[in-house]
Amino acid sequence: MEYIRVTKENLRKEHICCAIANDNDVQVSSKKAWLADRFDDGLVFLKSTERGKCFIEYLPAENAWNPVDAPGYTYIDCLWVSGSLKGHGYSNDLLAACIEDSREKGRKGLCILSSAKKKPFLSDPKYLSHKGFRVADAASNGIELWYLPFTPDARPPRFLPHAKDPHVGEKGYVLFYTDQCPFNAKYVPIVEETAKENGIPFRAIRLKSRDEARSAPTPVTTYALFFDGEYLTNEQMNAAKFLKLAAR
């Protein structure tokens, strides 16, 4: 497998793996706009040359759009290999490239979100454990911060205090999300409209900056849905899924 690093210079022409290829699609344009603004923050987007979902996205943890205290670490936004590309060692390739790059940059180690049991869109804890990662911190909703230190004396990263017990002081459905995930550009408006048509209290809060994301009351900021103040899920919804959830 060959890999290519997406940069400001080639972003316009490169397929970004986890969204459809048409640059006129709102999902692609929103993700590419988000990426373009992150490259100056040290973000790296490394992907396979084949079409498909096979990539890793990471940046210095100080610039992560998540409420983590991890100075000196590299934060992995996403490590995703799916479909027919699974089972060929590509995750190992991408992770190894991230480790090598991070060591060369003098980082203390890696950190990434996961959970005690596999959750949608989060890295598999079994895989992370196999690669030497261990749990550094955990929130009350089961989301965990895993880390791979490069030296024995590296201080483990932590969640910021306000993200340790995810709650919001608002009734109805409240969604926090960012443009990091391209699917939000399409499906968040669909759920908003579905909620409106069915008289379901729903408010979507788009986190538009690193500071806003770091201040969010949830470890997962790409998509975090609450109901009557309680955290529900990080799994993205289409209209049918949302109505099924609301009918419970």
Buried (B, 14 or more C-beta within 10 A) or exposed (E): EEBBEBBEEEBEEBBBBBBEEEEEBEBBBBBBEBBBBBBEEEBBBBBBEBEBBBBBBBBBBBBBBBBBBBEBBBBBBBBBBEEEBEEEEBBEBBBEBBBEBBBEEEBBBBBBBBBEEEBEBBBBBEBBEEBEBEBBBBBEBBBBBBBBBBEEEBBBBBBBEBBBEBBBEBEBBBBBBBBBBBBBBBBBEEBBEBBEEEEBBBBBBEBEEBEBBBBBBBBBBBBBBBBEBEBBBBEBBEBEBBBEBBEE
